[in-house]
Amino acid sequence: MKLTPIAEGLPGDLTMQLMPEEVVYYFSYITITGGCGGSGEKQDYWIGLTDKRVLYKTKVMEDKSYVKKDGILPFEKISFLEVSEAQDSQGCGQPKGFHLRVSTSGGTIIIPIPTKEKGYEIRQIYSALNQ
């Protein structure tokens, strides 16, 4: 898989966290829709992969609720990534959701993602970068 560096269109929240000579190879917004059958607010969250780390700003699942966080996961601390499907029991109804589960030496980070295909895309790029 040929990876192309991304230098333009990245949010300041990401670029200010980059180390010298660190290169971004993947970036995607992961939109979380709020509200309950109405005109809920949309907030843009994101995930990025560099040649060294996974960086994110999103809501992560902690103790059965979502908490807004931004974080950095060095590749050497990640043991595996998996994509899972879940029924979200919060809010109205029980919509189907997808999670990117990142297992690290400190536990598992659960990041909501819009589709399972997005999860597979992230996992494929991570695997290519971590070779």
HUTA-V79451 format. One record per residue. N is the residue number from 1. RES is the residue in three letters. PSI is psi as a letter, one per 30 degrees, with the letter a starting at -180 (NA if undefined). Layout:
BEGIN
n = (N,N)
res = (RES,RES)
psi = (PSI,PSI)
END
This chain:
BEGIN
n = (1,2,3,4,5,6,7,8,9,10,11,12,13,14,15,16,17,18,19,20,21,22,23,24,25,26,27,28,29,30,31,32,33,34,35,36,37,38,39,40,41,42,43,44,45,46,47,48,49,50,51,52,53,54,55,56,57,58,59,60,61,62,63,64,65,66,67,68,69,70,71,72,73,74,75,76,77,78,79,80,81,82,83,84,85,86,87,88,89,90,91,92,93,94,95,96,97,98,99,100,101,102,103,104,105,106,107,108,109,110,111,112,113,114,115,116,117,118,119,120,121,122,123,124,125,126,127,128,129,130,131)
res = (MET,LYS,LEU,THR,PRO,ILE,ALA,GLU,GLY,LEU,PRO,GLY,ASP,LEU,THR,MET,GLN,LEU,MET,PRO,GLU,GLU,VAL,VAL,TYR,TYR,PHE,SER,TYR,ILE,THR,ILE,THR,GLY,GLY,CYS,GLY,GLY,SER,GLY,GLU,LYS,GLN,ASP,TYR,TRP,ILE,GLY,LEU,THR,ASP,LYS,ARG,VAL,LEU,TYR,LYS,THR,LYS,VAL,MET,GLU,ASP,LYS,SER,TYR,VAL,LYS,LYS,ASP,GLY,ILE,LEU,PRO,PHE,GLU,LYS,ILE,SER,PHE,LEU,GLU,VAL,SER,GLU,ALA,GLN,ASP,SER,GLN,GLY,CYS,GLY,GLN,PRO,LYS,GLY,PHE,HIS,LEU,ARG,VAL,SER,THR,SER,GLY,GLY,THR,ILE,ILE,ILE,PRO,ILE,PRO,THR,LYS,GLU,LYS,GLY,TYR,GLU,ILE,ARG,GLN,ILE,TYR,SER,ALA,LEU,ASN,GLN)
psi = (k,k,k,k,k,k,f,l,g,k,l,e,e,e,e,f,f,k,l,k,g,k,k,k,f,k,k,k,k,j,k,k,k,l,l,i,g,b,i,l,k,k,k,k,l,l,k,k,k,a,f,f,l,k,k,l,j,a,k,l,k,k,h,g,l,k,k,k,l,k,l,k,j,k,e,f,f,k,e,l,k,l,k,l,k,l,k,j,g,l,a,k,a,i,l,k,l,k,k,j,j,j,k,l,f,g,a,k,k,j,k,k,l,e,l,f,e,e,e,e,e,e,e,e,e,e,e,e,f,g,NA)
END
